[in-house]
Amino acid sequence: MRRPVRRVAIVGAGPAGSALAFYLGRAGLRVALYDRKSRPPIVVGESLIPATIPFLRELGIEDEVRRYSTLKNGATFVLDSDEVRSFRFADVRKARTRYAYNVPRDLFDASLAKVAERSGAQIVRQTAKLERVPGSDRVTLSAESLAACEDFLGGPPDLIVEAGGRARLLPNLLDLPSEAGRRKDTALFAHCGGVPQIVEGDVHIDRLERGWSWRIPLPGKMSVGLVIDGDVIKKFGESSAEQYDNYLQHDPVIARWGSAPRRLTPVLKFSAYQLVTTRAVGDGWVLLGDSFGFVDPVFSSGLLLAFDSAKRLSTALLSGGGPVSLRAYENHVRSHLRVWHRTIEHFYNGRFFTLFRVGQAVQTTTPGRLVNFHLQKHIPRVITGEGSTSRYSAWLVDFMCRRGLLENDPVALAIR
Ligand SMILES: Cc1cc2nc3c(=O)[nH]c(=O)nc-3n(C[C@H](O)[C@H](O)[C@H](O)COP(=O)(O)OP(=O)(O)OC[C@H]3O[C@@H](n4cnc5c(N)ncnc54)[C@H](O)[C@@H]3O)c2cc1C
């Protein structure tokens, strides 16, 4: 008979890996969490949505996070020079949580690793190395990596969880195929000073001449990201820094911010990030977080997916980690990723905000008001993450974006 999983090695102490280590450590499993020492100067994934807050409470870090973060009460979308839409989380009907935070990721990740450690997990401060067992789709820790955790675990791990993020260590090692999304954007990101906000604390999404930008207010500075077609942004310079600085100067929408962003950090570049691995569970290994799949930066779904999938995986492992429970974990995460993927597509093709325009236009009739009332319960709940695992809410967003636009052409609000 198969032994239940008791000893787990988790590669990567990002939000997904640390949260899993907390859940498993708390339940008494032996957990080694590999935390690579070197980090980039700044890390993406700074804007949370309300559905992440119950996870912060469960992890016991909300008070600590509040102290070093900015309070985020909503999202402001600059769709055109004369169309700005601000969503208040407090206005979402039947919302369970009415706020979120924008977090400096260095401090946030440190808080998470600390609670993982307090729960009993051992932090192994080194880069884990994985090796493929020849002729199979099994992986092991290299001798050096195993030596760092074997005493604590009391033997080799029963399971390796790869939570190394976009490094995609295990999918690369095993040549696991991935499904790539349709977008071929490049995201460039830095922290800046002198960047204004329309609504304090909100994440700001601006529809640019080409692509879109984010403004995420952090204490004393602003995270500014540009998400632009890879071929277009290349024309703005050789290096990432040139492309970023030149595009910020070039775009007429950014010119309307009123003051030029003053860059405070190097520029980080991301491309080909819309990837979902087609297989997330194998013989002695599981993928978690971005290593399993990531959809897109818009709507800030990444950290919710990281926490939600860590919790699901812990439930599967605490029930013994058998194939049925691991399959249920994989199916859940895959369908959650699909919901975000479909919703995000409707941001890019212009349907999402066209639907809001239509909603306002039909407010003058009683049937229109009734439909709108119903939609306003479900659609914002998908965006706050509280409804992104509800089949009905997710279906309704997709259905209305496809069929509910009446005669309106969504191209006018598409991302160019
Ligand atoms: C451009 C962009 C913008 C984004 N903006 C947002 C946002 O605003 N809000 C949001 O919610 N999400 C956002 N995301 C997504 C978010 O960053 C990720 O979904 C989230 O960080 C995933 O967490 P993770 O733990 O899976 O991976 P990560 O956060 O990447 O953590 C993985 C960790 O593993 C470590 N690691 C890697 N290899 C090894 C190894 N061999 N040994 C030891 N450690 C290792 C890494 O150093 C890292 O610390 C964005 C993503 C992109 C690309």
The ligand as an ORCA input file, in Angstrom:
! r2SCAN-3c Opt
* xyz 0 1
  C       4.591     41.479    -14.998
  C       3.863     40.816    -13.881
  C       3.111     41.562    -12.973
  C       2.406     40.934    -11.943
  N       1.668     41.675    -11.074
  C       0.923     41.047    -10.129
  C       0.118     41.780     -9.200
  O       0.087     43.004     -9.201
  N      -0.612     41.073     -8.298
  C      -0.574     39.710     -8.240
  O      -1.295     39.119     -7.421
  N       0.203     39.008     -9.068
  C       0.964     39.634     -9.992
  N       1.788     38.912    -10.798
  C       1.892     37.471    -10.576
  C       2.722     37.143     -9.328
  O       3.972     37.748     -9.410
  C       2.888     35.635     -9.242
  O       1.713     34.979     -9.620
  C       3.232     35.208     -7.808
  O       4.387     35.845     -7.367
  C       3.410     33.702     -7.811
  O       3.951     33.249     -6.628
  P       4.894     31.950     -6.625
  O       5.181     31.686     -5.193
  O       4.310     30.889     -7.468
  O       6.217     32.405     -7.400
  P       7.282     33.528     -7.067
  O       6.656     34.684     -6.405
  O       8.038     33.769     -8.320
  O       8.244     32.840     -6.002
  C       9.103     31.800     -6.375
  C      10.285     31.800     -5.435
  O      11.081     30.639     -5.679
  C      12.435     31.000     -5.647
  N      13.190     29.991     -6.399
  C      13.205     29.765     -7.734
  N      13.985     28.727     -8.020
  C      14.491     28.286     -6.840
  C      15.388     27.238     -6.467
  N      15.932     26.428     -7.391
  N      15.691     27.076     -5.167
  C      15.165     27.888     -4.207
  N      14.319     28.905     -4.502
  C      13.984     29.086     -5.799
  C      12.457     32.384     -6.276
  O      13.638     33.085     -5.931
  C      11.203     32.993     -5.646
  O      11.500     33.581     -4.393
  C       2.497     39.528    -11.819
  C       3.266     38.778    -12.709
  C       3.935     39.411    -13.736
  C       4.740     38.584    -14.699
*
